[in-house]
Amino acid sequence: MDIAGKTAVVTGAAVGIGRAIAARLGAAGAAVVVADLDAAGGEQTRALIGPTARFVQVDLRDDDAVRELMACRPQILVNNAGGGAVLQPCFPDASVERWTASLDVNLRAPMLTTQLAIPRMRANPCGWHHSVMTRPPVAAFAARPVTTVALIVGAVLTALSGRYGYHRDELYFVVAGRHLSWGYVDQPPLTPFIARVSTAVFGDTVMGLRVLSTLSTVATIVVVALIAREFGSERRGQILAAVCAAVSGFVLGVGHLVSTATYDLLAWMLIGLFAVKLLRTGDGRWWLALGVTAGIALENKYLVVLPIGALFVSLLIVGPRGVLRSWWLLAGVAVAGLIALPNVLWQFQHDWPQLKVAGGISEDDGTENRIMFVPLQILQLSPFLVPVWIAGFRRIWRELPWARPVALAYPVLCVIVLAAGGKSYYALPLLLVLVAAGCEPTLRWIERHRVVAVVGLTLTALTSAVFTLPVLPASAADFVIPVNKEQGEQIGWPAFAASVADAWDRIPPGDRSTATLFSGNYGEAGALVRYGPGHGLPSPYSPHMSFWDWARPPDTNTGPVLLVEIERTPIFESYFRDCEQVGTIDSIVANDEDGTALVLCSAPAEAWSTLWPKVRQFY
C-alpha cells in the first residue's frame, strides 16, 4: 500500500513503540503528526523522522485538544497512547482522579479520535484505503512477586539437585563437553558447552553441573509471566502465570536436569514472547529478536523449527499476513541462519548424522509416541492445568483476535509432531503460552471458587514435585518411574560401575593390557568414564552416538572384550569370539540398566579398525 504523502497521526509517539511506528510511517513517505504530552520526547521523534513530520503537544484527557489535533483530517490514525502507569503503584492505592485519567487516556481518547477520523475516511472519493489502529496497551510488569516465585523454584531445585545422582544424558553431556565441537552425532553443541562451563565455574559435581539449568528455569518462569502481560494480564494474572509455570511437572522436570529440553524450553518461551509482541504491536523489528533467539536455539536442538513453522502456517491461515511482508522478517531469517551456520556446516561435512538419529527415533518409538501423545499432553504439564490452557485458547480465539495465530499454532504443531512420530514433549512449550493466556479467565473463576483453587494448586505442586523431582527415597522411585522414567535414570550409577569392575576382574591380570571395555549405550559409557577410574577400570569404548567418533580401540587390543549390553543381542555378539555372560546389573529400581548383561568375550572377531564401522549405532 502506497502511503507517500498521506497524513498519519500517531498518539503516544514520543518514545518506545509509538516512536517506532511513527518512524516507520515516515520512512514510507507519510506526513507524520507526532502527538504526545512529552515535549522533549516528541521533538526527538520529529527530528528522527525529518522534515515530513511535525510535533503536536496534546493532553489526550482534554477533548478540545483532541479535536484540535484531529483537525488535520488524517488518512491514517494510530491510537498508541495508553497503559496503566497512571494507576501505579497499584490499583488499591489509586485515587479516583487517577482512575478517571486512566479511563480517559485508554478508552475515551481512542474513541474520540476514531470518531473524528471516520467522516474523512467515509467521504474519500478515490477509494484509497484509510486505516485506524488502536494498539492494546500492557500493564506494568509485576517484577517483584514474579521474580520471588521464580527464585523460590530456583531454591527448591538447588536444594534437591544433589539427590539421586547424574542422569544418563548428563553423563553423556559431561563427556561431550570435554570434546567441544560445532556439532555431535545427535545434537548441536550448546548443551555440552553449557555443561562444560557450569562444571568449570561451579564445580565438577552433580550440583555444579545443574546450576545453569536451574537459572534457565528461573528465567523461563519469568518469561511465562511476561507473556501473560502481553496478553493483557495485570499484576495478579502475571503472578498466577508464574505460579502455574512453577508448579507444572514439565517445567520442574526439565529444570531439575541438564538436558537439551531445559534450554529449548527457555528458547521456546522467548520465541512465544517475541511472537506475541510482534502480533500485538505490528512492529516488524520483533522478527529480528525472533531470529536471534531461533539461531541460538538451533545451536541447541533443531526442534525450534517446529513452533516457528507452526506459527508461519497459522499466520497464513488466519493472518495477519501483513507481518510476513516485512524486510525485518528476512533480516531475522538471515541472522538465525548465520548463528546456526557452524553446526549446519558440521552436519553437512559429516553426512547429516542427526537426521539418522531422528529417523531412528521415529522408526523405533514412533507408534508408541503417537499412542501416548494425547495422554502425555495432559499428564506431563499437569492435569490440573488443563482447564487453564483450554481457557487460554478460548480467550485468544474469542477476545484477542490479533493473537489467533499463537493459539492455532498449538494444534498445528500437534499435527506435525504426530505425523513425524515425535515425542509428546515437543508440543508442551506452546501449552505454557496458552496457560499464560488463560490466567485472566482463571482469576475470574478463582474469585468464585477460592477453596477449590487452593486445593487444586496444592495438588498440582505436590504431584508435580513427587513425579518430577527426587523427593522420594531412591528405593521408592519405582512408584513414579512408570510415569516418569527419567527419575530412575538418575539412580544406581556408582553401583553399576562397581558391578562392571567385578566382571572386569574376571579377566586375568596378564591379559588386561590388551583387553577392551566395550559399552553398547552412551549413558553406560558416560557412567564408566565418571566412576570407572575409582574401581581401576580402563577408559570405555562405545559405538553409540558421538562416543564412536571420540575414540576406537587400537588394533593392538586383541585380548578379551567385556561387553556391557542392556540386553543380549546375538547379532552384536557375533562380532566377538566365545562370549559368555559373567554378570548382571541388579539395580535397586526398575530403570533401563536393571538386568544389563555383562558378557565376557575372548577377543574381537577381526581387527578393531575393520570392526569399528560395522558396530556403529546412531540410536
BELNOR-V186003 format. One line per field, one symbol per residue. phi: phi as a letter, one per 20 degrees, with the letter a starting at -180 (. if undefined). burial: 1 if it has 9 or more other C-alpha atoms within 8 Angstrom, else 0. A space follows every 50 residues. Layout:
# BELNOR-V186003
phi->???
burial->???
This chain:
# BELNOR-V186003
phi->.edgneecdcemefblfgfffffffffeofeededaeefffffffgfffo fedcdcfbefedfffffffffflfeccdeefqpdffdffaggefefffff fffffedffgffffffefgfffegedmffdcccdeffdfffeffffffgf fffffffffefefmqfegfffffffffecgbfacgdafeffgffffffff edoecffffefffffffgfgfffgfffgffeofegffffffffgffdfff ffffffdebfffeffffffffffffffgffemefffffffffffffffed afffffffffffffffedmffffeebfffffffffgfffeggfffffffd mlfffffffffffedgfffffegfgffeffeqgfegfffffffffffedc gfdggffffffffffffffemffffgefgfffffggfeffffffffgecf ffffffffffffffffecdeeeggfdfgfdggecfffffddnfgfgffff fffffffggfeffdececdecfffffffffdfgfdmeffedbeelfgfff acfffffdefceedcgbfcgfffffcdlebfdabfdefceefefngeddd dfaffbgffefgffefceb
burial->00000111111111101111111011011111111110101111111010 01111111111010111011000111111111110110000001000110 11111101110111011001100000000001001011111100011011 10110011011100111111111111100101111111101111110110 01100111111111111111111111111111111011111111111111 11111111110111111111111111111110110111111111111111 11010110011011110111101001011011111110110010011000 01110110011100111011011001110111101101111110111001 00111111110111011100111111111111111111111110010000 00100110011011111111000100110110011011111110011111 10110010001101111111111111111011101010111111111100 01100011111111110000001011101011111010111111111111 1111001110110001010
